Amino acid sequence: MLIPLSFPFLLWILHFIFNLLNIYPYKLGVFPRHLAGIIGVFTSPLIHSNYSHLISNTIPLAVMGLGIFYFYPKAAYKVFAFVYFGTGLLVWIFAREVYHIGASGIVYAFVSYLFFSGIFRRDNKSITLSLIVVFLYGGLVWGVLPGLEGISWESHLFGAITGIIAAFVFRKFDPIKHYDWEDEESDVPPEKLEVSYDPEKNKFLDEL
């Protein structure tokens, strides 16, 4: 629980300090294809425009982060690093030449990772998580489309893409646990598994 909960907490601490000091460090965001703007690959997820922006990212970051670190503990740290830096790098290479800030790209990456892990792994646990993600955050899919003013849809799109890539790359981490009894065959012949009850004789026929 340390990483998925401490990361949103860090975002709140930083935002509070920036507001307290009356600082808006937007130049620490990603500014595509400019050398000075590449620092945003490291810092842009830590910066939010206002409290509404921060709140909208906090809950899904905590929920999806807990899901990843609880159900995929061996892959979790690698996934977090991969989507954190991968999203920012793709934004720096391909996005519009404006400052891109906020952790929403990581939110989309987490959601995408959990959903596509169910597709790539195809075990009951992962598929169940995929369905839960669709139920909770399926509406986020519209955020990858351009058109909303002031929204970095590129961060959403490239976050989703890095999540898909991470789900495929780390699909063999944290394999589902199988138990010996699942592979055991019954010693009872199949024809003996069905029994009949005769009410007149008050007894079961074909008793095992």
C-alpha positions in Angstrom: 0.0 0.0 0.0 3.0 2.3 0.4 3.5 3.4 -3.2 0.0 3.6 -4.5 -1.1 5.7 -1.5 2.0 7.7 -0.9 2.2 8.9 -4.5 -1.2 10.7 -4.5 -0.3 12.0 -1.0 2.9 13.5 -2.5 0.8 15.2 -5.2 -1.3 16.9 -2.5 1.7 18.0 -0.5 3.4 19.6 -3.5 0.2 21.3 -4.7 -0.3 22.7 -1.2 3.2 24.0 -1.1 2.9 25.6 -4.6 -0.3 27.3 -3.5 1.1 28.5 -0.2 4.1 30.0 -2.0 1.9 31.3 -4.8 3.9 29.4 -7.4 2.5 27.9 -10.6 5.4 25.8 -12.0 3.8 25.0 -15.4 7.2 25.2 -17.0 8.0 21.9 -15.3 5.4 20.3 -17.6 6.2 18.4 -20.8 6.8 20.8 -23.7 7.1 18.6 -26.8 10.2 18.5 -28.9 12.0 21.2 -27.0 15.1 20.2 -25.0 14.0 22.3 -22.0 10.6 20.7 -22.0 11.9 17.2 -21.6 12.3 17.8 -17.8 8.5 17.3 -17.8 8.9 13.6 -18.4 10.1 13.5 -14.8 8.1 16.3 -13.2 4.8 16.9 -15.1 2.8 14.2 -13.2 3.6 16.1 -10.0 2.0 19.3 -11.1 -1.8 20.1 -11.3 -3.5 23.3 -12.4 -6.0 23.5 -9.5 -7.6 21.4 -6.7 -10.3 20.2 -9.1 -7.7 18.8 -11.4 -5.9 17.1 -8.5 -9.0 15.6 -7.0 -10.1 14.1 -10.3 -6.8 12.2 -10.5 -6.4 11.3 -6.8 -9.2 8.7 -6.4 -8.5 6.7 -9.6 -4.7 6.8 -8.9 -5.3 5.4 -5.4 -7.9 2.8 -6.5 -6.1 1.5 -9.6 -2.7 1.7 -7.9 -3.9 -0.4 -5.1 -5.3 -2.9 -7.6 -2.0 -3.2 -9.4 0.2 -3.4 -6.3 -2.1 -5.9 -4.6 -2.9 -8.3 -7.4 0.4 -7.9 -9.4 3.0 -7.2 -6.7 6.0 -8.5 -8.7 5.2 -6.4 -11.8 3.9 -3.4 -10.0 7.1 -1.4 -9.5 8.2 -2.1 -13.1 4.8 -1.1 -14.4 4.7 2.1 -12.4 8.2 3.2 -13.7 7.3 2.1 -17.2 4.1 4.0 -17.5 5.4 7.1 -15.6 8.3 7.7 -17.9 6.9 6.1 -21.0 3.8 8.3 -21.1 5.8 11.5 -20.6 8.3 10.5 -23.3 5.6 9.7 -25.9 3.9 13.0 -25.1 7.3 14.9 -25.5 7.8 13.2 -28.9 4.3 13.4 -30.5 2.0 15.8 -28.6 1.1 19.5 -29.4 3.6 22.2 -28.5 1.9 23.3 -25.3 2.8 22.5 -21.7 1.3 19.2 -20.6 0.8 18.7 -16.8 -0.9 16.4 -14.4 -1.1 12.7 -13.5 -4.0 11.8 -15.7 -1.7 10.0 -18.2 -0.7 7.7 -15.4 -4.4 7.2 -14.5 -5.2 6.1 -18.1 -2.1 3.9 -18.1 -3.2 2.1 -14.8 -6.7 1.6 -16.1 -5.4 0.3 -19.5 -2.9 -2.0 -17.8 -5.6 -3.6 -15.5 -8.0 -4.0 -18.4 -5.6 -5.5 -20.9 -3.9 -7.7 -18.4 -7.2 -9.6 -18.3 -7.1 -10.0 -22.1 -3.4 -11.1 -22.3 -3.3 -13.3 -19.1 -6.8 -14.9 -19.6 -7.1 -16.1 -16.0 -10.1 -15.7 -13.9 -8.6 -13.1 -11.5 -7.3 -10.9 -14.3 -10.6 -11.1 -16.3 -12.5 -10.2 -13.2 -10.3 -7.2 -12.6 -10.9 -6.1 -16.2 -14.6 -6.2 -15.8 -14.4 -4.2 -12.6 -12.2 -1.6 -14.3 -14.7 -1.3 -17.2 -17.6 -0.9 -14.7 -15.7 1.8 -12.7 -13.8 3.7 -15.4 -15.1 2.7 -18.8 -16.2 6.2 -19.5 -12.6 7.4 -19.5 -12.3 6.1 -23.1 -13.7 9.3 -24.4 -10.8 11.2 -22.8 -8.4 10.0 -25.5 -10.3 11.9 -28.2 -9.3 15.5 -29.1 -11.7 18.3 -28.8 -12.0 19.2 -25.1 -10.3 22.6 -24.5 -7.6 22.7 -21.8 -7.4 18.9 -21.7 -4.2 17.0 -22.6 -5.9 14.3 -24.6 -2.4 13.3 -25.8 -1.4 12.4 -22.2 -4.6 10.3 -21.9 -4.0 8.5 -25.3 -0.3 7.8 -24.7 -1.0 6.8 -21.1 -3.5 4.2 -22.4 -1.0 3.0 -25.0 1.8 2.6 -22.5 -0.6 0.7 -20.3 -1.4 -1.7 -23.1 2.3 -2.2 -23.8 3.0 -2.8 -20.1 0.2 -5.3 -19.8 1.8 -7.3 -22.7 5.4 -7.0 -21.6 4.7 -8.0 -18.0 2.0 -10.5 -18.7 4.1 -13.4 -17.4 4.8 -11.8 -14.0 2.6 -12.8 -11.1 1.1 -15.9 -12.7 -2.1 -17.1 -11.1 -1.5 -19.8 -8.4 -2.7 -23.3 -9.2 -3.3 -25.8 -6.5 -2.6 -29.6 -6.7 -6.2 -30.5 -6.0 -7.3 -28.6 -9.2 -5.4 -31.2 -11.3 -6.5 -34.3 -9.4 -8.9 -36.6 -11.1 -11.7 -38.2 -9.1 -11.2 -41.9 -8.2 -14.9 -42.4 -8.5 -16.1 -43.7 -11.9 -18.3 -41.1 -13.6 -21.3 -43.5 -13.6 -21.1 -43.6 -9.8 -21.3 -39.8 -9.4 -25.1 -39.8 -10.0 -27.4 -41.4 -7.5 -31.1 -42.0 -7.4 -33.5 -42.1 -4.5 -36.4 -44.6 -4.2 -39.0 -43.2 -1.9 -40.8 -46.6 -1.6 -37.7 -48.3 -0.3 -36.6 -45.2 1.5 -33.0 -45.6 0.3 -30.6 -44.3 -2.3 -30.0 -46.5 -5.3 -26.4 -46.9 -6.7 -25.0 -45.7 -3.4 -21.3 -44.9 -3.5 
